Amino acid sequence: MASWRIPIEDAEDSACQMIMLGHQAMQQDEFVKSFSYMPKRIKTHHLRFLQGLPQTGPVRAKGLYDHFGSVETIVNASENELQQVEGIRAKAAKGIREFVLGTSYADHPDEIISVHD
């Protein structure tokens, strides 16, 4: 018996058990961990969402939200429009656009995408 009280038949069975446990541990890391705290204000939800954008922490998220007024407007903003926000430079704006487009923005510089398309 192992310390977890898993009955082990032989060395091969032991190896199979260890592999299975390793796979399970790796799969757990792939899931987004949720937290029990849920903000009550919609603005707080929006700010937490925006912090999921590349190179966007609490200060940049607040700056984006205050400048554009909605998540939809931020998601549809061009690189140039994003750079109008204090603290958003070219690298951050490009990272945000690439994330929103789901591809490398450099591969499609003339493509205009809206969340409604």
Biopython code that builds the backbone (N, CA, C, O; Angstrom):
import numpy as np
from Bio.PDB.StructureBuilder import StructureBuilder

atoms = [
    (1, "MET", "N", (0.829, -1.192, 0.000)),
    (1, "MET", "CA", (0.000, 0.000, 0.000)),
    (1, "MET", "C", (0.871, 1.252, 0.000)),
    (1, "MET", "O", (1.860, 1.348, 0.727)),
    (2, "ALA", "N", (0.471, 2.210, -0.841)),
    (2, "ALA", "CA", (1.168, 3.491, -0.884)),
    (2, "ALA", "C", (0.629, 4.384, 0.223)),
    (2, "ALA", "O", (-0.363, 4.049, 0.870)),
    (3, "SER", "N", (1.281, 5.518, 0.440)),
    (3, "SER", "CA", (0.859, 6.415, 1.516)),
    (3, "SER", "C", (-0.534, 6.987, 1.272)),
    (3, "SER", "O", (-1.186, 7.429, 2.218)),
    (4, "TRP", "N", (-1.010, 6.988, 0.008)),
    (4, "TRP", "CA", (-2.357, 7.468, -0.289)),
    (4, "TRP", "C", (-3.378, 6.345, -0.197)),
    (4, "TRP", "O", (-4.546, 6.536, -0.533)),
    (5, "ARG", "N", (-2.949, 5.192, 0.249)),
    (5, "ARG", "CA", (-3.784, 3.998, 0.395)),
    (5, "ARG", "C", (-4.331, 3.533, -0.952)),
    (5, "ARG", "O", (-5.471, 3.078, -1.050)),
    (6, "ILE", "N", (-3.498, 3.654, -1.990)),
    (6, "ILE", "CA", (-3.834, 3.134, -3.303)),
    (6, "ILE", "C", (-3.175, 1.765, -3.405)),
    (6, "ILE", "O", (-1.950, 1.670, -3.335)),
    (7, "PRO", "N", (-3.960, 0.702, -3.570)),
    (7, "PRO", "CA", (-3.350, -0.627, -3.646)),
    (7, "PRO", "C", (-2.496, -0.764, -4.908)),
    (7, "PRO", "O", (-2.945, -0.442, -6.008)),
    (8, "ILE", "N", (-1.287, -1.233, -4.743)),
    (8, "ILE", "CA", (-0.343, -1.399, -5.839)),
    (8, "ILE", "C", (-0.045, -2.890, -5.989)),
    (8, "ILE", "O", (0.313, -3.564, -5.024)),
    (9, "GLU", "N", (-0.200, -3.393, -7.215)),
    (9, "GLU", "CA", (0.029, -4.803, -7.490)),
    (9, "GLU", "C", (1.517, -5.113, -7.671)),
    (9, "GLU", "O", (2.052, -6.040, -7.064)),
    (10, "ASP", "N", (2.172, -4.311, -8.523)),
    (10, "ASP", "CA", (3.583, -4.559, -8.821)),
    (10, "ASP", "C", (4.217, -3.260, -9.323)),
    (10, "ASP", "O", (3.574, -2.211, -9.313)),
    (11, "ALA", "N", (5.484, -3.330, -9.764)),
    (11, "ALA", "CA", (6.204, -2.137, -10.214)),
    (11, "ALA", "C", (5.544, -1.505, -11.438)),
    (11, "ALA", "O", (5.473, -0.280, -11.540)),
    (12, "GLU", "N", (5.067, -2.323, -12.358)),
    (12, "GLU", "CA", (4.417, -1.795, -13.563)),
    (12, "GLU", "C", (3.133, -1.056, -13.209)),
    (12, "GLU", "O", (2.858, 0.009, -13.762)),
    (13, "ASP", "N", (2.350, -1.608, -12.300)),
    (13, "ASP", "CA", (1.125, -0.969, -11.841)),
    (13, "ASP", "C", (1.453, 0.351, -11.135)),
    (13, "ASP", "O", (0.751, 1.350, -11.292)),
    (14, "SER", "N", (2.526, 0.329, -10.363)),
    (14, "SER", "CA", (2.963, 1.534, -9.660)),
    (14, "SER", "C", (3.332, 2.632, -10.658)),
    (14, "SER", "O", (2.964, 3.791, -10.467)),
    (15, "ALA", "N", (4.054, 2.275, -11.714)),
    (15, "ALA", "CA", (4.433, 3.243, -12.735)),
    (15, "ALA", "C", (3.201, 3.804, -13.439)),
    (15, "ALA", "O", (3.134, 5.006, -13.696)),
    (16, "CYS", "N", (2.237, 2.963, -13.751)),
    (16, "CYS", "CA", (0.999, 3.417, -14.399)),
    (16, "CYS", "C", (0.242, 4.395, -13.507)),
    (16, "CYS", "O", (-0.281, 5.403, -13.984)),
    (17, "GLN", "N", (0.185, 4.095, -12.213)),
    (17, "GLN", "CA", (-0.502, 4.986, -11.265)),
    (17, "GLN", "C", (0.181, 6.351, -11.214)),
    (17, "GLN", "O", (-0.485, 7.387, -11.208)),
    (18, "MET", "N", (1.512, 6.344, -11.178)),
    (18, "MET", "CA", (2.258, 7.598, -11.116)),
    (18, "MET", "C", (2.051, 8.427, -12.390)),
    (18, "MET", "O", (1.911, 9.648, -12.318)),
    (19, "ILE", "N", (2.030, 7.775, -13.541)),
    (19, "ILE", "CA", (1.799, 8.476, -14.814)),
    (19, "ILE", "C", (0.407, 9.089, -14.820)),
    (19, "ILE", "O", (0.237, 10.241, -15.218)),
    (20, "MET", "N", (-0.590, 8.323, -14.382)),
    (20, "MET", "CA", (-1.956, 8.813, -14.340)),
    (20, "MET", "C", (-2.062, 10.040, -13.415)),
    (20, "MET", "O", (-2.697, 11.034, -13.767)),
    (21, "LEU", "N", (-1.445, 9.960, -12.246)),
    (21, "LEU", "CA", (-1.489, 11.086, -11.313)),
    (21, "LEU", "C", (-0.776, 12.314, -11.902)),
    (21, "LEU", "O", (-1.221, 13.445, -11.705)),
    (22, "GLY", "N", (0.314, 12.091, -12.612)),
    (22, "GLY", "CA", (1.027, 13.192, -13.257)),
    (22, "GLY", "C", (0.176, 13.873, -14.309)),
    (22, "GLY", "O", (0.154, 15.101, -14.396)),
    (23, "HIS", "N", (-0.531, 13.078, -15.112)),
    (23, "HIS", "CA", (-1.414, 13.650, -16.142)),
    (23, "HIS", "C", (-2.537, 14.470, -15.504)),
    (23, "HIS", "O", (-2.886, 15.546, -15.992)),
    (24, "GLN", "N", (-3.093, 13.954, -14.419)),
    (24, "GLN", "CA", (-4.160, 14.686, -13.744)),
    (24, "GLN", "C", (-3.651, 16.016, -13.190)),
    (24, "GLN", "O", (-4.337, 17.034, -13.278)),
    (25, "ALA", "N", (-2.460, 16.001, -12.626)),
    (25, "ALA", "CA", (-1.886, 17.229, -12.069)),
    (25, "ALA", "C", (-1.644, 18.255, -13.166)),
    (25, "ALA", "O", (-1.884, 19.445, -12.962)),
    (26, "MET", "N", (-1.174, 17.812, -14.324)),
    (26, "MET", "CA", (-0.921, 18.732, -15.436)),
    (26, "MET", "C", (-2.226, 19.305, -15.969)),
    (26, "MET", "O", (-2.268, 20.480, -16.334)),
    (27, "GLN", "N", (-3.283, 18.519, -16.024)),
    (27, "GLN", "CA", (-4.561, 19.002, -16.529)),
    (27, "GLN", "C", (-5.162, 20.048, -15.599)),
    (27, "GLN", "O", (-5.827, 20.973, -16.065)),
    (28, "GLN", "N", (-4.944, 19.921, -14.310)),
    (28, "GLN", "CA", (-5.487, 20.890, -13.372)),
    (28, "GLN", "C", (-4.925, 22.278, -13.624)),
    (28, "GLN", "O", (-5.630, 23.269, -13.434)),
    (29, "ASP", "N", (-3.663, 22.371, -14.051)),
    (29, "ASP", "CA", (-3.055, 23.668, -14.310)),
    (29, "ASP", "C", (-3.628, 24.336, -15.547)),
    (29, "ASP", "O", (-3.491, 25.551, -15.692)),
    (30, "GLU", "N", (-4.271, 23.589, -16.451)),
    (30, "GLU", "CA", (-4.820, 24.148, -17.677)),
    (30, "GLU", "C", (-6.138, 24.884, -17.431)),
    (30, "GLU", "O", (-6.547, 25.700, -18.258)),
    (31, "PHE", "N", (-6.800, 24.614, -16.325)),
    (31, "PHE", "CA", (-8.073, 25.250, -16.036)),
    (31, "PHE", "C", (-7.848, 26.602, -15.383)),
    (31, "PHE", "O", (-6.920, 26.771, -14.593)),
    (32, "VAL", "N", (-8.687, 27.549, -15.710)),
    (32, "VAL", "CA", (-8.619, 28.860, -15.076)),
    (32, "VAL", "C", (-9.168, 28.711, -13.667)),
    (32, "VAL", "O", (-10.266, 28.197, -13.455)),
    (33, "LYS", "N", (-8.397, 29.162, -12.740)),
    (33, "LYS", "CA", (-8.824, 29.070, -11.349)),
    (33, "LYS", "C", (-9.813, 30.209, -11.063)),
    (33, "LYS", "O", (-9.564, 31.364, -11.407)),
    (34, "SER", "N", (-10.910, 29.870, -10.443)),
    (34, "SER", "CA", (-11.874, 30.902, -10.092)),
    (34, "SER", "C", (-11.714, 31.237, -8.621)),
    (34, "SER", "O", (-11.267, 30.413, -7.823)),
    (35, "PHE", "N", (-12.074, 32.420, -8.288)),
    (35, "PHE", "CA", (-11.961, 32.869, -6.916)),
    (35, "PHE", "C", (-13.365, 33.056, -6.353)),
    (35, "PHE", "O", (-14.303, 33.359, -7.091)),
    (36, "SER", "N", (-13.500, 32.879, -5.083)),
    (36, "SER", "CA", (-14.827, 32.957, -4.477)),
    (36, "SER", "C", (-15.353, 34.391, -4.442)),
    (36, "SER", "O", (-16.565, 34.603, -4.387)),
    (37, "TYR", "N", (-14.463, 35.365, -4.474)),
    (37, "TYR", "CA", (-14.897, 36.762, -4.432)),
    (37, "TYR", "C", (-15.460, 37.184, -5.787)),
    (37, "TYR", "O", (-14.807, 37.016, -6.817)),
    (38, "MET", "N", (-16.656, 37.726, -5.778)),
    (38, "MET", "CA", (-17.273, 38.243, -6.999)),
    (38, "MET", "C", (-17.650, 39.707, -6.747)),
    (38, "MET", "O", (-18.452, 39.998, -5.860)),
    (39, "PRO", "N", (-17.073, 40.625, -7.526)),
    (39, "PRO", "CA", (-17.410, 42.034, -7.321)),
    (39, "PRO", "C", (-18.884, 42.304, -7.604)),
    (39, "PRO", "O", (-19.496, 41.644, -8.444)),
    (40, "LYS", "N", (-19.438, 43.262, -6.907)),
    (40, "LYS", "CA", (-20.860, 43.586, -7.065)),
    (40, "LYS", "C", (-21.102, 44.631, -8.135)),
    (40, "LYS", "O", (-22.161, 44.630, -8.762)),
    (41, "ARG", "N", (-20.145, 45.526, -8.360)),
    (41, "ARG", "CA", (-20.325, 46.601, -9.335)),
    (41, "ARG", "C", (-19.870, 46.144, -10.714)),
    (41, "ARG", "O", (-18.842, 45.481, -10.845)),
    (42, "ILE", "N", (-20.626, 46.494, -11.731)),
    (42, "ILE", "CA", (-20.307, 46.103, -13.106)),
    (42, "ILE", "C", (-18.979, 46.725, -13.536)),
    (42, "ILE", "O", (-18.221, 46.100, -14.277)),
    (43, "LYS", "N", (-18.690, 47.932, -13.090)),
    (43, "LYS", "CA", (-17.420, 48.563, -13.448)),
    (43, "LYS", "C", (-16.251, 47.733, -12.922)),
    (43, "LYS", "O", (-15.236, 47.588, -13.605)),
    (44, "THR", "N", (-16.385, 47.197, -11.735)),
    (44, "THR", "CA", (-15.317, 46.353, -11.176)),
    (44, "THR", "C", (-15.144, 45.100, -12.012)),
    (44, "THR", "O", (-14.013, 44.669, -12.234)),
    (45, "HIS", "N", (-16.227, 44.504, -12.481)),
    (45, "HIS", "CA", (-16.150, 43.349, -13.389)),
    (45, "HIS", "C", (-15.402, 43.740, -14.668)),
    (45, "HIS", "O", (-14.535, 43.004, -15.139)),
    (46, "HIS", "N", (-15.741, 44.885, -15.211)),
    (46, "HIS", "CA", (-15.104, 45.350, -16.447)),
    (46, "HIS", "C", (-13.609, 45.572, -16.234)),
    (46, "HIS", "O", (-12.799, 45.181, -17.074)),
    (47, "LEU", "N", (-13.240, 46.192, -15.123)),
    (47, "LEU", "CA", (-11.834, 46.449, -14.849)),
    (47, "LEU", "C", (-11.050, 45.144, -14.684)),
    (47, "LEU", "O", (-9.917, 45.035, -15.152)),
    (48, "ARG", "N", (-11.650, 44.167, -14.025)),
    (48, "ARG", "CA", (-10.983, 42.865, -13.875)),
    (48, "ARG", "C", (-10.834, 42.175, -15.223)),
    (48, "ARG", "O", (-9.814, 41.535, -15.480)),
    (49, "PHE", "N", (-11.828, 42.295, -16.077)),
    (49, "PHE", "CA", (-11.752, 41.737, -17.430)),
    (49, "PHE", "C", (-10.606, 42.385, -18.204)),
    (49, "PHE", "O", (-9.814, 41.695, -18.846)),
    (50, "LEU", "N", (-10.522, 43.712, -18.139)),
    (50, "LEU", "CA", (-9.497, 44.443, -18.878)),
    (50, "LEU", "C", (-8.089, 44.088, -18.405)),
    (50, "LEU", "O", (-7.141, 44.145, -19.189)),
    (51, "GLN", "N", (-7.945, 43.727, -17.145)),
    (51, "GLN", "CA", (-6.636, 43.331, -16.633)),
    (51, "GLN", "C", (-6.154, 42.014, -17.241)),
    (51, "GLN", "O", (-4.989, 41.644, -17.090)),
    (52, "GLY", "N", (-7.045, 41.317, -17.922)),
    (52, "GLY", "CA", (-6.665, 40.101, -18.630)),
    (52, "GLY", "C", (-6.020, 40.390, -19.979)),
    (52, "GLY", "O", (-5.474, 39.482, -20.607)),
    (53, "LEU", "N", (-6.074, 41.642, -20.436)),
    (53, "LEU", "CA", (-5.428, 42.015, -21.693)),
    (53, "LEU", "C", (-3.911, 42.049, -21.489)),
    (53, "LEU", "O", (-3.443, 42.313, -20.381)),
    (54, "PRO", "N", (-3.146, 41.785, -22.541)),
    (54, "PRO", "CA", (-1.683, 41.803, -22.408)),
    (54, "PRO", "C", (-1.171, 43.155, -21.917)),
    (54, "PRO", "O", (-1.650, 44.211, -22.331)),
    (55, "GLN", "N", (-0.194, 43.091, -21.031)),
    (55, "GLN", "CA", (0.483, 44.277, -20.497)),
    (55, "GLN", "C", (-0.498, 45.274, -19.877)),
    (55, "GLN", "O", (-0.283, 46.485, -19.931)),
    (56, "THR", "N", (-1.570, 44.752, -19.291)),
    (56, "THR", "CA", (-2.591, 45.627, -18.708)),
    (56, "THR", "C", (-2.835, 45.251, -17.256)),
    (56, "THR", "O", (-3.438, 44.222, -16.951)),
    (57, "GLY", "N", (-2.356, 46.106, -16.376)),
    (57, "GLY", "CA", (-2.599, 45.941, -14.953)),
    (57, "GLY", "C", (-3.729, 46.852, -14.517)),
    (57, "GLY", "O", (-4.445, 47.398, -15.356)),
    (58, "PRO", "N", (-3.895, 47.021, -13.219)),
    (58, "PRO", "CA", (-4.997, 47.843, -12.711)),
    (58, "PRO", "C", (-4.961, 49.293, -13.183)),
    (58, "PRO", "O", (-6.010, 49.868, -13.475)),
    (59, "VAL", "N", (-3.780, 49.893, -13.262)),
    (59, "VAL", "CA", (-3.678, 51.307, -13.650)),
    (59, "VAL", "C", (-4.045, 51.486, -15.123)),
    (59, "VAL", "O", (-4.818, 52.379, -15.468)),
    (60, "ARG", "N", (-3.488, 50.634, -15.992)),
    (60, "ARG", "CA", (-3.818, 50.742, -17.422)),
    (60, "ARG", "C", (-5.285, 50.402, -17.671)),
    (60, "ARG", "O", (-5.934, 51.035, -18.503)),
    (61, "ALA", "N", (-5.807, 49.412, -16.961)),
    (61, "ALA", "CA", (-7.218, 49.037, -17.130)),
    (61, "ALA", "C", (-8.117, 50.222, -16.791)),
    (61, "ALA", "O", (-9.066, 50.511, -17.519)),
    (62, "LYS", "N", (-7.822, 50.907, -15.688)),
    (62, "LYS", "CA", (-8.625, 52.070, -15.296)),
    (62, "LYS", "C", (-8.484, 53.190, -16.323)),
    (62, "LYS", "O", (-9.467, 53.846, -16.666)),
    (63, "GLY", "N", (-7.264, 53.411, -16.814)),
    (63, "GLY", "CA", (-7.053, 54.438, -17.829)),
    (63, "GLY", "C", (-7.838, 54.153, -19.100)),
    (63, "GLY", "O", (-8.461, 55.050, -19.668)),
    (64, "LEU", "N", (-7.806, 52.892, -19.547)),
    (64, "LEU", "CA", (-8.572, 52.505, -20.742)),
    (64, "LEU", "C", (-10.061, 52.708, -20.523)),
    (64, "LEU", "O", (-10.753, 53.270, -21.371)),
    (65, "TYR", "N", (-10.551, 52.242, -19.369)),
    (65, "TYR", "CA", (-11.983, 52.326, -19.085)),
    (65, "TYR", "C", (-12.434, 53.782, -18.965)),
    (65, "TYR", "O", (-13.486, 54.157, -19.481)),
    (66, "ASP", "N", (-11.634, 54.592, -18.284)),
    (66, "ASP", "CA", (-11.996, 56.001, -18.121)),
    (66, "ASP", "C", (-11.977, 56.730, -19.465)),
    (66, "ASP", "O", (-12.817, 57.594, -19.714)),
    (67, "HIS", "N", (-11.027, 56.385, -20.327)),
    (67, "HIS", "CA", (-10.899, 57.058, -21.625)),
    (67, "HIS", "C", (-12.010, 56.649, -22.594)),
    (67, "HIS", "O", (-12.622, 57.505, -23.233)),
    (68, "PHE", "N", (-12.273, 55.345, -22.704)),
    (68, "PHE", "CA", (-13.220, 54.853, -23.709)),
    (68, "PHE", "C", (-14.640, 54.683, -23.177)),
    (68, "PHE", "O", (-15.592, 54.786, -23.951)),
    (69, "GLY", "N", (-14.810, 54.428, -21.894)),
    (69, "GLY", "CA", (-16.138, 54.337, -21.312)),
    (69, "GLY", "C", (-16.803, 52.976, -21.349)),
    (69, "GLY", "O", (-17.778, 52.751, -20.631)),
    (70, "SER", "N", (-16.298, 52.054, -22.176)),
    (70, "SER", "CA", (-16.897, 50.715, -22.211)),
    (70, "SER", "C", (-15.878, 49.698, -22.728)),
    (70, "SER", "O", (-14.937, 50.047, -23.441)),
    (71, "VAL", "N", (-16.083, 48.459, -22.360)),
    (71, "VAL", "CA", (-15.217, 47.374, -22.825)),
    (71, "VAL", "C", (-15.351, 47.223, -24.335)),
    (71, "VAL", "O", (-14.356, 46.993, -25.022)),
    (72, "GLU", "N", (-16.561, 47.349, -24.859)),
    (72, "GLU", "CA", (-16.794, 47.205, -26.296)),
    (72, "GLU", "C", (-15.965, 48.214, -27.098)),
    (72, "GLU", "O", (-15.357, 47.860, -28.108)),
    (73, "THR", "N", (-15.946, 49.454, -26.646)),
    (73, "THR", "CA", (-15.190, 50.489, -27.346)),
    (73, "THR", "C", (-13.691, 50.199, -27.288)),
    (73, "THR", "O", (-12.975, 50.432, -28.262)),
    (74, "ILE", "N", (-13.223, 49.702, -26.169)),
    (74, "ILE", "CA", (-11.805, 49.355, -26.025)),
    (74, "ILE", "C", (-11.436, 48.226, -26.975)),
    (74, "ILE", "O", (-10.408, 48.286, -27.649)),
    (75, "VAL", "N", (-12.274, 47.199, -27.026)),
    (75, "VAL", "CA", (-12.001, 46.043, -27.884)),
    (75, "VAL", "C", (-11.994, 46.438, -29.361)),
    (75, "VAL", "O", (-11.242, 45.863, -30.148)),
    (76, "ASN", "N", (-12.808, 47.396, -29.739)),
    (76, "ASN", "CA", (-12.883, 47.835, -31.136)),
    (76, "ASN", "C", (-11.893, 48.939, -31.484)),
    (76, "ASN", "O", (-11.793, 49.331, -32.646)),
    (77, "ALA", "N", (-11.163, 49.445, -30.500)),
    (77, "ALA", "CA", (-10.239, 50.556, -30.740)),
    (77, "ALA", "C", (-9.026, 50.101, -31.556)),
    (77, "ALA", "O", (-8.551, 48.974, -31.415)),
    (78, "SER", "N", (-8.544, 50.995, -32.403)),
    (78, "SER", "CA", (-7.337, 50.727, -33.199)),
    (78, "SER", "C", (-6.105, 50.956, -32.310)),
    (78, "SER", "O", (-6.204, 51.461, -31.192)),
    (79, "GLU", "N", (-4.952, 50.568, -32.847)),
    (79, "GLU", "CA", (-3.704, 50.809, -32.113)),
    (79, "GLU", "C", (-3.527, 52.299, -31.841)),
    (79, "GLU", "O", (-3.169, 52.693, -30.731)),
    (80, "ASN", "N", (-3.777, 53.125, -32.851)),
    (80, "ASN", "CA", (-3.613, 54.574, -32.684)),
    (80, "ASN", "C", (-4.557, 55.122, -31.617)),
    (80, "ASN", "O", (-4.169, 55.967, -30.810)),
    (81, "GLU", "N", (-5.792, 54.638, -31.618)),
    (81, "GLU", "CA", (-6.749, 55.092, -30.598)),
    (81, "GLU", "C", (-6.314, 54.646, -29.206)),
    (81, "GLU", "O", (-6.435, 55.407, -28.246)),
    (82, "LEU", "N", (-5.812, 53.425, -29.089)),
    (82, "LEU", "CA", (-5.340, 52.934, -27.793)),
    (82, "LEU", "C", (-4.174, 53.767, -27.279)),
    (82, "LEU", "O", (-4.059, 54.008, -26.078)),
    (83, "GLN", "N", (-3.312, 54.204, -28.186)),
    (83, "GLN", "CA", (-2.146, 54.987, -27.789)),
    (83, "GLN", "C", (-2.513, 56.387, -27.303)),
    (83, "GLN", "O", (-1.670, 57.077, -26.729)),
    (84, "GLN", "N", (-3.742, 56.815, -27.521)),
    (84, "GLN", "CA", (-4.198, 58.120, -27.025)),
    (84, "GLN", "C", (-4.413, 58.086, -25.515)),
    (84, "GLN", "O", (-4.516, 59.134, -24.877)),
    (85, "VAL", "N", (-4.480, 56.885, -24.943)),
    (85, "VAL", "CA", (-4.667, 56.737, -23.496)),
    (85, "VAL", "C", (-3.317, 56.907, -22.808)),
    (85, "VAL", "O", (-2.321, 56.315, -23.225)),
    (86, "GLU", "N", (-3.288, 57.711, -21.762)),
    (86, "GLU", "CA", (-2.046, 57.926, -21.024)),
    (86, "GLU", "C", (-1.517, 56.594, -20.485)),
    (86, "GLU", "O", (-2.253, 55.834, -19.856)),
    (87, "GLY", "N", (-0.251, 56.321, -20.735)),
    (87, "GLY", "CA", (0.374, 55.096, -20.254)),
    (87, "GLY", "C", (0.328, 53.943, -21.234)),
    (87, "GLY", "O", (0.923, 52.897, -20.972)),
    (88, "ILE", "N", (-0.367, 54.102, -22.366)),
    (88, "ILE", "CA", (-0.421, 53.047, -23.382)),
    (88, "ILE", "C", (0.503, 53.461, -24.528)),
    (88, "ILE", "O", (0.218, 54.399, -25.273)),
    (89, "ARG", "N", (1.602, 52.746, -24.645)),
    (89, "ARG", "CA", (2.555, 53.013, -25.726)),
    (89, "ARG", "C", (2.318, 52.039, -26.862)),
    (89, "ARG", "O", (1.434, 51.186, -26.783)),
    (90, "ALA", "N", (3.101, 52.163, -27.914)),
    (90, "ALA", "CA", (2.918, 51.356, -29.125)),
    (90, "ALA", "C", (2.962, 49.857, -28.838)),
    (90, "ALA", "O", (2.141, 49.107, -29.366)),
    (91, "LYS", "N", (3.904, 49.412, -28.013)),
    (91, "LYS", "CA", (4.048, 47.978, -27.731)),
    (91, "LYS", "C", (2.799, 47.430, -27.030)),
    (91, "LYS", "O", (2.305, 46.360, -27.388)),
    (92, "ALA", "N", (2.298, 48.151, -26.050)),
    (92, "ALA", "CA", (1.098, 47.709, -25.327)),
    (92, "ALA", "C", (-0.118, 47.719, -26.247)),
    (92, "ALA", "O", (-0.920, 46.785, -26.230)),
    (93, "ALA", "N", (-0.257, 48.775, -27.051)),
    (93, "ALA", "CA", (-1.400, 48.872, -27.977)),
    (93, "ALA", "C", (-1.367, 47.718, -28.978)),
    (93, "ALA", "O", (-2.399, 47.109, -29.263)),
    (94, "LYS", "N", (-0.196, 47.422, -29.503)),
    (94, "LYS", "CA", (-0.068, 46.322, -30.460)),
    (94, "LYS", "C", (-0.410, 44.992, -29.794)),
    (94, "LYS", "O", (-1.094, 44.160, -30.390)),
    (95, "GLY", "N", (0.061, 44.783, -28.556)),
    (95, "GLY", "CA", (-0.248, 43.551, -27.831)),
    (95, "GLY", "C", (-1.738, 43.373, -27.592)),
    (95, "GLY", "O", (-2.267, 42.268, -27.708)),
    (96, "ILE", "N", (-2.406, 44.462, -27.261)),
    (96, "ILE", "CA", (-3.855, 44.411, -27.036)),
    (96, "ILE", "C", (-4.571, 44.055, -28.334)),
    (96, "ILE", "O", (-5.449, 43.192, -28.345)),
    (97, "ARG", "N", (-4.198, 44.720, -29.431)),
    (97, "ARG", "CA", (-4.842, 44.430, -30.727)),
    (97, "ARG", "C", (-4.595, 42.986, -31.157)),
    (97, "ARG", "O", (-5.512, 42.326, -31.644)),
    (98, "GLU", "N", (-3.385, 42.491, -30.986)),
    (98, "GLU", "CA", (-3.087, 41.106, -31.356)),
    (98, "GLU", "C", (-3.939, 40.143, -30.538)),
    (98, "GLU", "O", (-4.440, 39.146, -31.059)),
    (99, "PHE", "N", (-4.099, 40.447, -29.259)),
    (99, "PHE", "CA", (-4.908, 39.591, -28.396)),
    (99, "PHE", "C", (-6.364, 39.600, -28.838)),
    (99, "PHE", "O", (-6.995, 38.547, -28.930)),
    (100, "VAL", "N", (-6.896, 40.783, -29.111)),
    (100, "VAL", "CA", (-8.300, 40.913, -29.525)),
    (100, "VAL", "C", (-8.544, 40.203, -30.850)),
    (100, "VAL", "O", (-9.563, 39.537, -31.028)),
    (101, "LEU", "N", (-7.600, 40.349, -31.780)),
    (101, "LEU", "CA", (-7.745, 39.709, -33.085)),
    (101, "LEU", "C", (-7.525, 38.203, -33.021)),
    (101, "LEU", "O", (-7.971, 37.473, -33.905)),
    (102, "GLY", "N", (-6.854, 37.743, -32.002)),
    (102, "GLY", "CA", (-6.596, 36.314, -31.867)),
    (102, "GLY", "C", (-5.507, 35.828, -32.804)),
    (102, "GLY", "O", (-5.389, 34.628, -33.052)),
    (103, "THR", "N", (-4.728, 36.732, -33.316)),
    (103, "THR", "CA", (-3.654, 36.386, -34.239)),
    (103, "THR", "C", (-2.601, 37.474, -34.160)),
    (103, "THR", "O", (-2.782, 38.472, -33.463)),
    (104, "SER", "N", (-1.527, 37.286, -34.855)),
    (104, "SER", "CA", (-0.508, 38.323, -34.894)),
    (104, "SER", "C", (-1.018, 39.470, -35.753)),
    (104, "SER", "O", (-1.291, 39.286, -36.939)),
    (105, "TYR", "N", (-1.144, 40.625, -35.173)),
    (105, "TYR", "CA", (-1.659, 41.780, -35.888)),
    (105, "TYR", "C", (-0.752, 42.144, -37.054)),
    (105, "TYR", "O", (-1.215, 42.699, -38.050)),
    (106, "ALA", "N", (0.533, 41.836, -36.938)),
    (106, "ALA", "CA", (1.482, 42.131, -38.018)),
    (106, "ALA", "C", (1.153, 41.337, -39.277)),
    (106, "ALA", "O", (1.508, 41.756, -40.378)),
    (107, "ASP", "N", (0.478, 40.192, -39.130)),
    (107, "ASP", "CA", (0.106, 39.380, -40.284)),
    (107, "ASP", "C", (-1.059, 39.991, -41.065)),
    (107, "ASP", "O", (-1.235, 39.685, -42.245)),
    (108, "HIS", "N", (-1.851, 40.846, -40.427)),
    (108, "HIS", "CA", (-3.045, 41.419, -41.061)),
    (108, "HIS", "C", (-3.176, 42.905, -40.732)),
    (108, "HIS", "O", (-4.177, 43.291, -40.130)),
    (109, "PRO", "N", (-2.222, 43.754, -41.094)),
    (109, "PRO", "CA", (-2.273, 45.157, -40.663)),
    (109, "PRO", "C", (-3.427, 45.953, -41.260)),
    (109, "PRO", "O", (-3.860, 46.942, -40.667)),
    (110, "ASP", "N", (-3.935, 45.544, -42.423)),
    (110, "ASP", "CA", (-5.023, 46.301, -43.049)),
    (110, "ASP", "C", (-6.408, 45.796, -42.650)),
    (110, "ASP", "O", (-7.426, 46.385, -43.014)),
    (111, "GLU", "N", (-6.428, 44.708, -41.903)),
    (111, "GLU", "CA", (-7.708, 44.106, -41.534)),
    (111, "GLU", "C", (-8.363, 44.877, -40.415)),
    (111, "GLU", "O", (-7.737, 45.162, -39.395)),
    (112, "ILE", "N", (-9.617, 45.212, -40.604)),
    (112, "ILE", "CA", (-10.392, 45.895, -39.571)),
    (112, "ILE", "C", (-11.401, 44.911, -39.045)),
    (112, "ILE", "O", (-12.192, 44.354, -39.805)),
    (113, "ILE", "N", (-11.377, 44.692, -37.746)),
    (113, "ILE", "CA", (-12.273, 43.707, -37.152)),
    (113, "ILE", "C", (-13.064, 44.366, -36.036)),
    (113, "ILE", "O", (-12.517, 45.110, -35.221)),
    (114, "SER", "N", (-14.327, 44.089, -36.012)),
    (114, "SER", "CA", (-15.214, 44.565, -34.966)),
    (114, "SER", "C", (-15.773, 43.346, -34.248)),
    (114, "SER", "O", (-15.899, 42.274, -34.840)),
    (115, "VAL", "N", (-16.104, 43.506, -32.991)),
    (115, "VAL", "CA", (-16.683, 42.379, -32.258)),
    (115, "VAL", "C", (-18.053, 42.013, -32.802)),
    (115, "VAL", "O", (-18.572, 40.945, -32.477)),
    (116, "HIS", "N", (-18.657, 42.872, -33.623)),
    (116, "HIS", "CA", (-19.974, 42.588, -34.184)),
    (116, "HIS", "C", (-19.908, 41.875, -35.512)),
    (116, "HIS", "O", (-20.940, 41.429, -36.014)),
    (117, "ASP", "N", (-18.703, 41.747, -36.117)),
    (117, "ASP", "CA", (-18.565, 41.092, -37.422)),
    (117, "ASP", "C", (-18.748, 39.597, -37.307)),
    (117, "ASP", "O", (-18.665, 38.886, -38.309)),
]
sb = StructureBuilder()
sb.init_structure("model")
sb.init_model(0)
sb.init_chain("A")
sb.init_seg("    ")
for serial, (resi, resn, name, xyz) in enumerate(atoms, 1):
    if name == "N":
        sb.init_residue(resn, " ", resi, " ")
    sb.init_atom(name, np.array(xyz, "f"), 0.0, 1.0, " ", f" {name:<3s}", serial, name[0])
structure = sb.get_structure()
